[in-house]
Amino acid sequence: MGKAQFSPMSKEAKSEKAAEAREMTPEEKRANRPEGVLIIKGSQEKADAARRDGWIEVTFFIESHGNDQETVAKALKNTLLKDLKNESGVVVREMKFHPVVEQAKLYAGFVECNILARDPQVFMYLTLRYGPSAVEVLHPDTITVTASELQNMAADASGAVQALISQILEKMAPEEKDKAFRKGLDLE
């Protein structure tokens, strides 16, 4: 039977062990968070099958910014892991969550989402819904869009713009709305 070898623990190692044993504060958790990319794998088999069936494979680069590091990270994870992953006509191949970093007194994080969309309309819907800062189309090289699909995409884009305008107008004071309206009609 072999002998087990033990080496004495240094004072630093003992204090690190003691710190791990007690409950960490949120600040300590953030300071001890590993730097690196968190990769969430989807179904490779479903993704490969969808690609063979002519689905559109893309990578979305989706960003989030805020004044709290934890909130930015949670917003990205909640939105993408709960919402995007469950969209109809979508297969997730992989999501790469990059670390949230401080930039000019704010925090920023981004995720690379490699997904497949069933058709051009689903692709456009996802683009409008999730607002990626960049999009890379990986497959196919050529996409044919029917008149009906194009019409539906235009309606989706128009609806998204109208919803955004409504939200902006709700937050504007009446005199600001009037000024914007007059400027839009070239009355000033």
PyMOL commands that set and color helices and strands:
alter all, ss='L'
color gray80, all
select helices_A, chain A and resi 11-21+26-32+44-52+69-86+120-130+147-171+174-184
alter helices_A, ss='H'
color red, helices_A
select strands_A, chain A and resi 38-41+56-66+90-97+101-103+106-117+134-139
alter strands_A, ss='S'
color yellow, strands_A
deselect
rebuild
show_as cartoon
